[in-house]
Amino acid sequence: MFSQTLQSNMGSSAAPEDGVVVDIEKKGEEPNEWSLWVLNAPEPPGLWHDLVGSVSSIISQYQGNASSLRSQTGPKLVLSFLQAIFPILDWGRNYSVISFRNDLLAGLTIASLCIPQGIGYATLARLDPEYGLYTSAVPPLIYAIMGSSREVATGPVAVVSLLLSSMTQKLIDPSTDPLGYTKLVLTATLFAGIFQAAFGLMRLGFLLEFLSHAATVGFTAGAAIVIGLQQLKGLFGFQRFTNKTDVVSVTMSVHESLDLPWNYSNLVLGCSFLVFILVSRFLQGKRKRKLFWLPAITPLASVMLSTLIVFLTRADVHGVNIIKHVKGGLNPSSVNQLELNSPYIARVAKIGLVAAVVALTESVSVGRSFASMRGYHLDGNKEMVSIGFMNIIGSFTSCYVAAGSFSRTAVNVAAGCETAGSNIVMAITVVISLLCFTKLLYFTPTAILASIIISALPGLVDFSEAFRIWKLDKLDFLACAGAFFGVLFFSVEIGLLVAVVISFSNIIMISIRPGTETLGRLPETDLFCDVHQYPMAVETAGVLIIRVKSALLCFANANFVRERIMKWVANEEAADENEGGTRRTIQLVIIDASNLVNIDTSGIASLEELYKSLVLQGKQLAIANPRWQVIHKLKAANFVRTIGGRVFLTVAEAAGCKLD
C-alpha cells in the first residue's frame, strides 16, 4: 500500500528500479518505508546539469537576482547592471557631506603613509622611485570606481615588490639594463591583471585557497625577514650588494660589505629615524584611537626632516647616499613598453600568475577581514575583477602590480573612512605630489627609505598565529614552516611552491588514507557515535558498524578502505578471545555512508570485493544513509541487488534488520 502511494506521489521519475523491491521480497524481507525512500529516489542531476548551472552562475554574477532584473526594463535595467560592475554608482547616490569629511581625513592620512612607502617599495622592486608614486595614483582611482570594499587602501606592497624583483631579475639584470627590466615588470603587471580579472569573471576564487592560511602566514613572515635583510644595503649605505634573496647569500654579502669601506653616517641617520617611527607606533598603541594619525604621518615627516637635514648640512658630499632625481609629472603611457613579443614572454606570464595569486590573497583577505568587522559581505569574485582591471589599466600607465595593503587599510579604518572615496583623495594627493613636489625629494637619503620599509615589517611576522596553527594542526603548521624556510633559504617562488606542495600533499594523504571509525549506540537513544570518542556507546551484538571519514570513495582510497574494514572485522572477532572471553562472531557489517558524497567505479568494485570476502566468511553487508549520487550509482551497478537490498535510511534501522 505504501509503495503504491509513494509511486503515485513521486511520479514516474521516482518509480522504483525494476527488480529492486521484488528482489528484496524474494529473499523474504519486507522493506521498511524509509528504505524505499532511499531506493526510489529520483535520478540526481547529471554532469550536463552541473555544467549549465556553472555557466549560468558565471553569466549572472553581475546581474544579481535574475527574476528582479527581468522585471526591469530600459534605463533601470542598464543602471542596475552598471551598479553591479561599478559600486561607486551605488554608494555615490547617498554620499553625504559627513562621509566626504571623513573620507577626506582618511585619504590625506593614508597619502602621508603611501608616498614614502611607495618610493621605498619601488626601490625594493628595483624600479625608479617615481614608479612607486605612479602605482599609488592610478590603481587606487580604478579601485575606488570598481572595488566593493569600503576600507581597502590599494597601492604597492612589500611582498609583491620583492616577488617581482626576485623573479624578474633572473631574466634581465636591472643594474645593466634598467629599461629592459622595467618593460618586463610592466608586462608581468599586465599578465597579473589579466589572470586576476579572469579568475573573477570565471568565478575561480577557490584557486586562492591553494595558498592556505597557514602557508600565507609562513610565506609572509619569511618574505618580511628577507625584505628586512635586503634593506641593510640602504641602511648601511653599502655600494655592492647581492641580488639574491635567500638569507645565506644576503648574510654573506653583508659580511663582505662590512670589510669594504662604508660610511657610518647612513647607518646613524637611518637608525635614528627608524627609532623615531617605531616610538610613534608605540605611543599610538598606548593611546589607541586618539593618536591614530601619529604612525601614519611619521614616515612622511621622516622623509621631510631627513631631506632637510641632508640639504642643510650637505651630508651627501660626505658620503650619505641620496635618491637624487625623481621624475615628476602625471603617469606617462607605457603601452609601447609592454614586451609582448619578448623571448621571455612565457616566463614573464609565469611571474604575472604568481604575482596575481599573491596580490589577490593579500587583497581579498584584507578586504574580508575588515568587511566582517563592519558587518557586510565582500564578494571575492567581484574583488578579483576590480583588482584585475586595476592592474591591467595600471600596466598601461607605468604602474607595477598593486594590491590591498594591510597597514594602509588599518590606518584608513582608524582614520574613519566610510567609503572607497578615501582612495580617490589619496590618489589625488599623490598626483599633486608628482606635479609639484618631486624635486624636493632630490636630497632624500636612501637610508630613510630603508628604515620606512623595515618599520613596516614587524606586522608581517605573526608569531602568535604561527603558534596557534601549531596547536591546532601539526600538518598545517608543516605548510607554514615549509613556506617560511623555503623563502628564507631558497627564494620567494620556491617558498610558494613548497607551501602549495605541502598543502596538496596533506589533502592527498587525507584522501588516500581516510580514517574509519566503529560506531556504537548511545544508551537510551537511537544515535550511533564513534566508540572511542564516546566510551559509553554500546556495540550491537553480532553487528559491526563502520563509518568512512571521507567524502569520496574512489580509485585513490578504495582498496585502503576495504582493507581497513576487513582488518576491523578480524580485530573485533579476536578481541574478546584474546581477553579470555568467548569469541565474538560478526554476522553483519554495516557501512555508514553518510559522509560519502560520491563514489566512482573503483569504489564500487572495492565494495563488491568486500561483499564477496564477507560472504565467504558467512557474513553480510549493509549500507546505511547513502547520499544521492552514491545510491544512484550503486543501483546502476546492480550492487543493491547483489547485497540483497540491504540499504537503509539510518544506522539504527540497519542494525535492527533481519538476516537471512
C-alpha positions as CSV (number, residue, x, y, z in Angstrom):
1,M,0.0,0.0,0.0
2,F,2.8,2.4,1.0
3,S,4.8,1.5,-2.1
4,Q,1.8,2.4,-4.4
5,T,1.2,5.7,-2.6
6,L,4.9,6.6,-2.8
7,Q,5.0,5.9,-6.5
8,S,1.8,7.9,-7.2
9,N,3.2,10.9,-5.2
10,M,6.7,10.9,-6.8
11,G,5.6,10.3,-10.3
12,S,7.3,8.2,-13.0
13,S,10.7,9.8,-12.3
14,A,10.6,8.3,-8.8
15,A,9.4,4.8,-9.8
16,P,11.5,2.0,-8.3
17,E,14.1,0.5,-10.5
18,D,12.9,-2.8,-11.9
19,G,13.7,-5.8,-9.7
20,V,14.8,-3.9,-6.6
21,V,11.7,-4.3,-4.5
22,V,10.8,-7.7,-6.0
23,D,14.3,-9.0,-5.3
24,I,14.0,-8.0,-1.6
25,E,10.7,-9.7,-1.3
26,K,12.1,-12.8,-2.8
27,K,14.6,-13.0,0.0
28,G,11.8,-13.0,2.5
29,E,12.3,-9.5,3.8
30,E,9.7,-6.7,4.0
31,P,11.4,-3.4,3.0
32,N,10.9,-0.6,5.5
33,E,9.2,2.6,4.3
34,W,12.4,4.6,5.0
35,S,14.4,2.2,2.9
36,L,12.0,2.7,0.0
37,W,12.7,6.4,0.2
38,V,16.3,5.7,-0.3
39,L,15.9,3.2,-3.1
40,N,13.2,5.0,-5.0
41,A,14.8,8.5,-5.0
42,P,14.7,10.3,-8.4
43,E,17.7,10.4,-10.6
44,P,20.3,13.0,-9.3
45,P,21.4,15.9,-11.6
46,G,23.9,14.9,-14.1
47,L,27.2,16.4,-15.4
48,W,25.5,18.4,-18.0
49,H,23.1,20.0,-15.5
50,D,26.1,21.0,-13.3
51,L,28.0,22.5,-16.3
52,V,25.0,24.5,-17.3
53,G,24.5,25.7,-13.8
54,S,28.1,26.8,-13.5
55,V,28.0,28.7,-16.8
56,S,24.7,30.3,-15.8
57,S,26.2,31.5,-12.5
58,I,29.2,33.0,-14.3
59,I,26.9,34.9,-16.7
60,S,24.6,36.2,-14.0
61,Q,27.2,37.0,-11.3
62,Y,26.9,40.7,-12.1
63,Q,23.2,40.7,-12.8
64,G,22.0,40.0,-9.3
65,N,18.7,38.2,-9.0
66,A,17.6,37.2,-12.5
67,S,13.9,37.5,-11.8
68,S,14.2,41.0,-10.5
69,L,16.3,42.0,-13.5
70,R,13.7,40.6,-15.9
71,S,11.1,42.8,-14.3
72,Q,13.2,45.9,-15.1
73,T,13.3,47.5,-18.5
74,G,15.1,50.3,-20.2
75,P,17.2,52.7,-18.1
76,K,16.6,50.9,-14.8
77,L,18.0,47.6,-16.2
78,V,21.1,49.4,-17.5
79,L,21.5,51.2,-14.2
80,S,21.3,48.0,-12.2
81,F,23.8,46.3,-14.4
82,L,26.3,49.3,-14.2
83,Q,25.8,49.5,-10.4
84,A,26.9,45.8,-10.1
85,I,30.0,46.5,-12.1
86,F,30.8,50.0,-10.7
87,P,29.8,50.1,-7.0
88,I,30.6,53.8,-6.9
89,L,27.3,54.4,-8.7
90,D,25.5,52.7,-5.8
91,W,27.2,54.3,-2.7
92,G,27.7,57.6,-4.6
93,R,24.0,58.3,-4.7
94,N,23.8,58.5,-0.9
95,Y,27.1,60.3,-0.4
96,S,26.9,63.0,2.2
97,V,29.0,65.9,3.4
98,I,29.8,64.0,6.6
99,S,31.0,61.0,4.6
100,F,33.2,63.3,2.4
101,R,34.7,64.9,5.5
102,N,35.6,61.5,7.0
103,D,37.0,60.2,3.7
104,L,39.0,63.4,3.1
105,L,40.7,63.0,6.5
106,A,41.3,59.3,5.9
107,G,42.6,59.9,2.4
108,L,45.1,62.6,3.5
109,T,46.2,60.3,6.3
110,I,47.0,57.3,4.1
111,A,48.5,59.5,1.5
112,S,51.1,60.7,4.0
113,L,51.9,57.0,4.5
114,C,51.7,55.7,0.9
115,I,54.0,58.4,-0.6
116,P,57.2,57.4,1.3
117,Q,56.1,53.7,1.3
118,G,55.5,53.9,-2.5
119,I,59.0,55.3,-3.1
120,G,60.6,52.7,-0.8
121,Y,58.6,49.7,-2.3
122,A,59.6,50.9,-5.8
123,T,63.3,50.6,-4.8
124,L,62.5,47.2,-3.4
125,A,61.1,46.2,-6.8
126,R,64.3,47.5,-8.3
127,L,62.5,50.3,-10.2
128,D,63.0,54.1,-10.2
129,P,61.3,55.8,-7.2
130,E,58.6,57.5,-9.4
131,Y,57.1,54.1,-10.2
132,G,56.0,53.7,-6.6
133,L,54.2,57.1,-6.9
134,Y,52.6,56.1,-10.2
135,T,51.3,52.9,-8.6
136,S,49.9,54.9,-5.7
137,A,47.9,57.2,-8.1
138,V,46.1,55.3,-10.9
139,P,45.3,51.9,-9.3
140,P,43.5,53.5,-6.3
141,L,41.3,55.5,-8.6
142,I,40.3,52.4,-10.6
143,Y,39.7,50.5,-7.4
144,A,37.5,53.3,-6.0
145,I,35.3,53.0,-9.1
146,M,35.1,49.2,-9.3
147,G,36.1,47.9,-5.8
148,S,33.4,46.6,-3.5
149,S,35.3,47.1,-0.2
150,R,34.8,50.4,1.7
151,E,38.1,50.2,3.6
152,V,40.8,48.6,1.4
153,A,43.6,51.1,0.5
154,T,45.4,49.9,-2.6
155,G,48.9,50.6,-4.0
156,P,52.3,49.0,-4.0
157,V,53.0,46.4,-1.2
158,A,56.2,45.0,0.1
159,V,55.7,41.2,-0.6
160,V,54.7,41.7,-4.2
161,S,57.5,44.2,-4.8
162,L,60.0,41.6,-3.5
163,L,58.4,38.9,-5.6
164,L,58.7,40.9,-8.8
165,S,62.3,41.9,-8.3
166,S,63.4,38.4,-7.2
167,M,61.8,36.7,-10.2
168,T,62.3,39.3,-13.0
169,Q,66.0,40.0,-12.3
170,K,66.7,36.4,-13.2
171,L,65.7,37.3,-16.8
172,I,67.3,40.8,-17.0
173,D,69.7,42.4,-14.6
174,P,68.2,45.8,-13.6
175,S,71.7,47.3,-12.9
176,T,72.9,46.6,-16.5
177,D,69.6,47.1,-18.4
178,P,67.1,49.1,-16.3
179,L,64.9,49.9,-19.2
180,G,64.5,46.3,-20.3
181,Y,63.9,45.2,-16.7
182,T,61.2,47.9,-16.3
183,K,59.5,46.7,-19.5
184,L,59.4,43.1,-18.2
185,V,57.9,44.3,-14.9
186,L,55.2,46.3,-16.7
187,T,54.4,43.3,-18.9
188,A,54.2,41.0,-15.9
189,T,51.8,43.5,-14.4
190,L,49.6,43.2,-17.5
191,F,49.5,39.4,-17.2
192,A,48.8,39.6,-13.5
193,G,45.8,41.8,-14.2
194,I,44.5,39.5,-16.9
195,F,44.8,36.5,-14.6
196,Q,43.1,38.3,-11.8
197,A,40.2,39.5,-13.9
198,A,39.8,36.1,-15.5
199,F,39.7,34.4,-12.0
200,G,36.9,36.7,-11.0
201,L,34.9,36.5,-14.3
202,M,35.0,32.7,-14.3
203,R,34.3,32.5,-10.5
204,L,37.6,30.8,-9.8
205,G,38.1,32.3,-6.4
206,F,38.7,28.8,-5.0
207,L,42.1,28.9,-6.7
208,L,43.3,31.3,-3.9
209,E,42.6,28.5,-1.4
210,F,45.6,26.6,-2.9
211,L,47.7,29.0,-0.9
212,S,46.3,28.1,2.5
213,H,46.1,30.4,5.5
214,A,49.0,28.6,7.2
215,A,51.1,28.8,4.1
216,T,50.3,32.5,3.8
217,V,51.4,33.2,7.4
218,G,54.7,31.4,6.8
219,F,55.3,32.9,3.4
220,T,54.7,36.4,4.6
221,A,56.9,36.0,7.6
222,G,59.8,34.6,5.5
223,A,59.3,37.4,2.9
224,A,59.4,40.0,5.7
225,I,62.7,38.8,7.0
226,V,64.2,38.7,3.5
227,I,62.9,42.2,2.8
228,G,64.5,43.4,6.1
229,L,67.8,41.8,5.1
230,Q,67.7,43.4,1.7
231,Q,67.2,46.8,3.2
232,L,70.6,46.6,5.0
233,K,72.1,47.8,1.8
234,G,70.3,51.1,2.1
235,L,70.5,51.3,5.8
236,F,74.3,50.9,5.9
237,G,74.9,52.6,2.6
238,F,76.7,49.6,1.0
239,Q,77.8,50.2,-2.6
240,R,78.0,46.5,-3.5
241,F,75.3,44.0,-2.5
242,T,73.9,40.7,-3.7
243,N,70.8,40.5,-5.9
244,K,69.9,37.1,-4.4
245,T,67.1,37.0,-1.7
246,D,68.0,33.9,0.3
247,V,69.3,34.5,3.8
248,V,72.6,32.8,3.3
249,S,73.5,34.9,0.3
250,V,72.4,38.1,1.9
251,T,74.3,37.4,5.2
252,M,77.5,36.6,3.2
253,S,77.0,39.8,1.2
254,V,76.6,41.8,4.5
255,H,79.8,40.2,5.9
256,E,81.8,41.0,2.7
257,S,80.4,44.6,2.5
258,L,81.4,45.3,6.1
259,D,85.0,44.6,5.2
260,L,84.8,47.2,2.4
261,P,84.8,51.0,3.0
262,W,81.4,52.2,4.1
263,N,80.1,55.4,5.6
264,Y,78.6,55.1,9.1
265,S,76.6,58.3,8.6
266,N,74.0,56.4,6.6
267,L,73.5,53.9,9.5
268,V,73.2,56.7,12.1
269,L,70.7,58.6,10.1
270,G,68.6,55.6,9.1
271,C,68.6,54.1,12.6
272,S,67.7,57.4,14.2
273,F,64.6,57.8,12.1
274,L,63.7,54.1,12.4
275,V,63.6,54.5,16.2
276,F,61.5,57.7,15.7
277,I,59.0,55.7,13.6
278,L,58.8,52.8,16.0
279,V,58.4,55.1,19.0
280,S,55.5,56.8,17.3
281,R,53.9,53.5,16.7
282,F,54.4,52.5,20.3
283,L,52.8,55.8,21.5
284,Q,49.8,55.2,19.2
285,G,49.4,51.7,20.7
286,K,49.2,53.2,24.2
287,R,46.6,55.8,23.3
288,K,44.8,53.7,20.7
289,R,42.3,55.8,18.7
290,K,43.4,59.2,19.8
291,L,46.8,59.1,18.1
292,F,45.9,57.0,15.0
293,W,47.4,59.7,12.8
294,L,50.9,59.6,14.5
295,P,52.3,56.4,12.9
296,A,50.7,57.4,9.6
297,I,52.5,60.8,9.3
298,T,55.8,59.9,10.8
299,P,57.2,58.2,7.6
300,L,56.4,61.3,5.6
301,A,57.7,63.5,8.4
302,S,60.9,61.4,8.5
303,V,61.4,61.9,4.8
304,M,60.8,65.7,5.0
305,L,63.0,66.1,8.1
306,S,65.9,63.9,6.9
307,T,65.8,65.6,3.4
308,L,66.1,69.0,5.1
309,I,69.0,67.8,7.3
310,V,70.9,66.5,4.3
311,F,70.2,69.6,2.3
312,L,71.4,72.0,5.1
313,T,74.4,70.0,6.1
314,R,75.3,68.8,2.5
315,A,75.7,65.4,4.0
316,D,75.6,63.9,0.5
317,V,79.0,65.3,-0.1
318,H,80.3,63.5,2.9
319,G,79.0,60.0,1.9
320,V,75.3,59.9,2.7
321,N,73.5,58.2,-0.2
322,I,70.5,60.2,-1.6
323,I,67.8,59.4,-4.1
324,K,68.7,62.3,-6.5
325,H,66.4,62.7,-9.4
326,V,62.8,61.7,-9.1
327,K,60.8,62.2,-12.4
328,G,57.7,64.3,-11.9
329,G,54.5,64.7,-13.8
330,L,51.5,62.6,-14.4
331,N,51.7,58.9,-15.1
332,P,53.1,58.5,-18.6
333,S,51.7,56.0,-21.0
334,S,53.5,52.7,-21.0
335,V,51.6,50.8,-23.7
336,N,54.6,50.9,-26.0
337,Q,56.8,49.5,-23.3
338,L,54.9,46.2,-23.0
339,E,57.1,43.4,-24.3
340,L,54.5,41.0,-25.7
341,N,57.0,39.7,-28.3
342,S,59.8,39.2,-25.8
343,P,61.7,35.9,-25.9
344,Y,60.9,35.7,-22.2
345,I,57.2,36.1,-22.6
346,A,56.3,32.6,-21.2
347,R,58.4,33.2,-18.1
348,V,57.0,36.7,-17.7
349,A,53.5,35.3,-17.8
350,K,54.5,32.8,-15.0
351,I,55.8,35.8,-13.0
352,G,52.4,37.5,-13.6
353,L,50.5,34.5,-12.5
354,V,52.4,34.1,-9.2
355,A,52.2,37.9,-8.5
356,A,48.5,37.7,-9.3
357,V,47.8,35.0,-6.8
358,V,49.9,36.6,-4.0
359,A,48.4,40.0,-4.6
360,L,44.8,38.6,-4.6
361,T,45.5,36.6,-1.5
362,E,46.6,39.7,0.4
363,S,43.9,42.0,-1.0
364,V,40.9,39.7,-0.6
365,S,42.0,38.5,2.9
366,V,42.4,42.2,4.0
367,G,39.1,43.2,2.5
368,R,37.2,40.3,4.0
369,S,38.7,40.9,7.5
370,F,37.6,44.5,7.7
371,A,34.2,43.8,5.9
372,S,33.4,41.2,8.6
373,M,34.4,43.7,11.3
374,R,31.9,46.2,9.8
375,G,29.1,43.7,9.2
376,Y,28.9,43.3,5.5
377,H,29.8,40.7,2.9
378,L,32.6,41.1,0.4
379,D,32.2,39.2,-2.9
380,G,35.6,37.7,-3.6
381,N,35.0,37.3,-7.3
382,K,34.0,40.9,-7.8
383,E,37.1,41.9,-5.9
384,M,39.3,39.9,-8.2
385,V,37.7,41.5,-11.2
386,S,38.2,45.0,-9.9
387,I,41.8,44.3,-8.8
388,G,42.4,42.7,-12.2
389,F,41.2,45.7,-14.2
390,M,43.1,47.9,-11.7
391,N,46.4,46.2,-12.7
392,I,45.5,46.0,-16.4
393,I,45.0,49.7,-16.6
394,G,47.9,50.3,-14.3
395,S,50.2,48.4,-16.8
396,F,49.2,50.9,-19.4
397,T,50.1,53.9,-17.2
398,S,53.5,53.0,-15.9
399,C,52.3,51.1,-12.7
400,Y,53.5,47.8,-11.5
401,V,51.4,45.2,-9.6
402,A,49.2,46.9,-6.9
403,A,47.3,45.2,-4.2
404,G,45.4,45.9,-1.0
405,S,47.8,46.9,1.8
406,F,47.0,45.7,5.3
407,S,49.0,48.5,7.0
408,R,47.4,51.3,4.9
409,T,44.0,49.7,5.2
410,A,44.3,49.6,9.0
411,V,45.3,53.3,9.0
412,N,42.4,54.0,6.7
413,V,39.9,52.4,9.1
414,A,41.4,54.1,12.1
415,A,41.1,57.5,10.4
416,G,37.4,56.9,10.0
417,C,36.9,56.2,6.3
418,E,33.4,55.5,5.2
419,T,33.7,54.6,1.5
420,A,36.2,54.0,-1.2
421,G,36.3,57.8,-1.6
422,S,39.4,57.8,0.6
423,N,41.3,56.1,-2.2
424,I,40.3,58.9,-4.5
425,V,41.6,61.5,-2.0
426,M,44.8,59.6,-1.6
427,A,45.3,59.3,-5.4
428,I,44.7,63.0,-6.0
429,T,47.2,63.8,-3.2
430,V,49.8,61.6,-4.8
431,V,49.1,63.2,-8.2
432,I,49.6,66.7,-6.7
433,S,52.9,65.5,-5.2
434,L,54.0,64.2,-8.6
435,L,53.2,67.5,-10.2
436,C,54.7,69.8,-7.6
437,F,57.0,68.2,-5.0
438,T,59.2,65.6,-6.7
439,K,62.1,68.0,-7.0
440,L,62.1,68.3,-3.2
441,L,63.0,64.6,-2.9
442,Y,66.4,65.1,-4.5
443,F,68.2,65.1,-1.2
444,T,66.2,62.3,0.4
445,P,68.6,59.8,1.9
446,T,68.1,56.2,0.8
447,A,68.7,55.1,4.5
448,I,65.3,56.7,5.3
449,L,63.5,54.6,2.7
450,A,65.2,51.5,4.1
451,S,64.1,52.5,7.7
452,I,60.5,53.1,6.5
453,I,60.3,49.7,4.9
454,I,61.9,47.9,7.9
455,S,59.4,49.7,10.2
456,A,56.5,48.1,8.3
457,L,57.9,44.6,8.6
458,P,57.1,43.6,12.2
459,G,53.4,43.5,11.4
460,L,54.1,40.8,8.7
461,V,55.7,38.4,11.2
462,D,52.9,36.9,13.2
463,F,54.4,34.6,15.8
464,S,51.2,34.2,17.8
465,E,49.3,33.0,14.7
466,A,52.1,30.5,13.9
467,F,51.9,29.2,17.4
468,R,48.1,28.9,17.2
469,I,48.5,26.9,13.9
470,W,51.0,24.6,15.7
471,K,48.5,23.9,18.5
472,L,45.6,23.3,16.1
473,D,47.0,21.3,13.3
474,K,50.6,20.0,13.0
475,L,50.3,19.2,9.3
476,D,49.0,22.7,8.6
477,F,52.0,24.1,10.6
478,L,54.3,22.0,8.3
479,A,53.0,24.0,5.3
480,C,53.6,27.2,7.3
481,A,57.1,26.2,8.2
482,G,57.8,25.0,4.6
483,A,56.8,28.3,3.1
484,F,58.8,30.2,5.8
485,F,62.1,28.2,5.3
486,G,61.6,28.0,1.5
487,V,61.5,31.8,1.2
488,L,64.2,32.2,3.8
489,F,66.8,29.8,2.5
490,F,66.0,29.5,-1.2
491,S,63.8,32.0,-3.0
492,V,60.3,33.5,-2.9
493,E,59.0,31.3,-5.7
494,I,60.5,28.2,-4.0
495,G,58.8,29.1,-0.8
496,L,55.4,29.4,-2.6
497,L,56.0,26.1,-4.4
498,V,56.9,24.3,-1.1
499,A,53.8,25.7,0.6
500,V,51.5,24.6,-2.2
501,V,53.1,21.1,-2.5
502,I,52.8,20.5,1.3
503,S,49.2,21.7,1.3
504,F,48.3,19.4,-1.6
505,S,50.2,16.5,-0.1
506,N,48.2,17.0,3.1
507,I,44.9,16.8,1.0
508,I,46.1,13.8,-0.9
509,M,47.2,11.9,2.2
510,I,43.8,12.6,3.8
511,S,42.0,11.4,0.6
512,I,44.2,8.3,0.1
513,R,44.2,7.2,3.7
514,P,40.8,8.3,5.1
515,G,40.1,7.3,8.6
516,T,37.4,4.8,9.6
517,E,35.6,4.5,12.9
518,T,33.4,1.9,14.6
519,L,30.1,3.1,15.9
520,G,28.1,2.2,18.9
521,R,24.6,3.1,20.2
522,L,24.4,5.8,22.9
523,P,22.4,4.5,25.8
524,E,18.6,5.1,25.6
525,T,18.9,6.7,22.2
526,D,19.0,5.7,18.5
527,L,22.2,7.7,18.0
528,F,25.3,5.9,16.8
529,C,28.7,7.5,17.5
530,D,32.4,6.7,17.5
531,V,33.0,4.3,20.4
532,H,36.4,5.8,21.0
533,Q,35.1,9.4,21.2
534,Y,32.1,8.2,23.3
535,P,33.2,5.3,25.5
536,M,29.7,4.9,26.8
537,A,28.4,3.9,23.4
538,V,27.4,0.2,23.3
539,E,28.3,-2.0,20.3
540,T,25.4,-4.1,18.9
541,A,25.8,-7.9,19.3
542,G,26.8,-9.6,16.1
543,V,27.0,-6.3,14.2
544,L,30.0,-4.2,13.3
545,I,29.1,-0.6,12.2
546,I,31.9,1.3,10.4
547,R,31.8,4.9,9.2
548,V,34.2,6.0,6.5
549,K,35.6,9.5,7.2
550,S,35.9,10.6,3.6
551,A,33.6,12.5,1.1
552,L,34.8,10.3,-1.8
553,L,35.3,6.6,-2.2
554,C,37.5,6.4,-5.4
555,F,40.4,4.8,-7.0
556,A,42.9,6.5,-4.7
557,N,41.5,5.2,-1.4
558,A,39.0,2.4,-2.2
559,N,41.4,-0.5,-1.6
560,F,42.7,1.1,1.6
561,V,39.2,1.4,2.9
562,R,38.3,-2.2,2.0
563,E,41.5,-3.5,3.8
564,R,40.7,-1.4,6.9
565,I,37.2,-2.8,7.1
566,M,38.4,-6.4,6.8
567,K,41.0,-5.6,9.5
568,W,38.3,-4.2,11.8
569,V,36.3,-7.4,11.3
570,A,39.3,-9.6,12.2
571,N,40.3,-7.4,15.2
572,E,36.8,-7.3,16.6
573,E,36.4,-11.1,16.5
574,A,39.8,-11.7,18.0
575,A,39.4,-9.0,20.8
576,D,37.2,-10.9,23.2
577,E,39.1,-14.2,22.7
578,N,42.4,-12.5,23.5
579,E,40.9,-11.1,26.7
580,G,39.9,-14.6,27.8
581,G,36.2,-14.4,26.9
582,T,34.1,-16.1,24.3
583,R,34.9,-15.4,20.7
584,R,32.7,-12.6,19.3
585,T,31.1,-13.5,15.9
586,I,30.3,-10.7,13.5
587,Q,27.3,-11.6,11.4
588,L,26.6,-8.2,9.7
589,V,28.9,-5.4,8.7
590,I,27.1,-2.0,8.2
591,I,28.9,0.8,6.4
592,D,27.6,4.2,7.4
593,A,27.8,6.1,4.1
594,S,26.5,9.4,5.5
595,N,29.9,11.1,4.8
596,L,30.3,9.8,1.3
597,V,29.2,12.4,-1.3
598,N,30.2,10.4,-4.3
599,I,31.8,7.1,-5.5
600,D,33.5,6.0,-8.7
601,T,33.8,2.6,-10.4
602,S,36.9,1.7,-8.3
603,G,34.9,2.4,-5.2
604,I,32.0,0.2,-6.3
605,A,34.5,-2.6,-7.3
606,S,36.1,-2.4,-3.8
607,L,32.6,-2.8,-2.2
608,E,31.9,-5.8,-4.4
609,E,35.2,-7.4,-3.3
610,L,34.4,-6.6,0.3
611,Y,31.0,-8.2,0.0
612,K,32.5,-11.4,-1.6
613,S,35.1,-11.6,1.2
614,L,32.4,-11.2,3.9
615,V,30.1,-13.8,2.3
616,L,33.0,-16.4,2.2
617,Q,33.2,-15.8,6.0
618,G,29.5,-16.2,6.5
619,K,28.8,-12.5,7.0
620,Q,26.5,-10.0,5.3
621,L,27.0,-6.4,4.2
622,A,24.5,-3.5,4.6
623,I,24.7,0.2,3.6
624,A,23.2,2.9,5.8
625,N,22.2,6.5,4.8
626,P,23.8,6.7,1.3
627,R,23.9,10.1,-0.3
628,W,22.1,10.8,-3.6
629,Q,24.9,10.2,-6.1
630,V,26.1,7.2,-4.1
631,I,22.8,5.3,-4.1
632,H,22.2,6.2,-7.8
633,K,25.5,4.6,-8.8
634,L,25.1,1.6,-6.6
635,K,21.7,0.9,-8.1
636,A,23.1,1.4,-11.7
637,A,25.8,-1.1,-10.9
638,N,23.3,-3.6,-9.5
639,F,25.2,-3.6,-6.2
640,V,21.9,-3.1,-4.3
641,R,20.6,-6.3,-5.7
642,T,23.9,-8.0,-5.0
643,I,23.7,-7.3,-1.3
644,G,20.1,-8.4,-1.1
645,G,18.6,-4.9,-1.0
646,R,20.2,-4.1,2.4
647,V,20.2,-0.4,2.0
648,F,18.7,1.6,4.9
649,L,18.0,5.3,5.7
650,T,19.5,5.1,9.2
651,V,22.1,3.1,11.1
652,A,19.6,2.2,13.7
653,E,17.3,0.7,11.1
654,A,20.2,-1.3,9.6
655,A,21.3,-2.5,13.0
656,G,17.9,-4.0,13.6
657,C,17.4,-5.6,10.2
658,K,16.7,-9.3,9.9
659,L,19.4,-11.5,8.5
660,D,18.9,-14.4,6.1
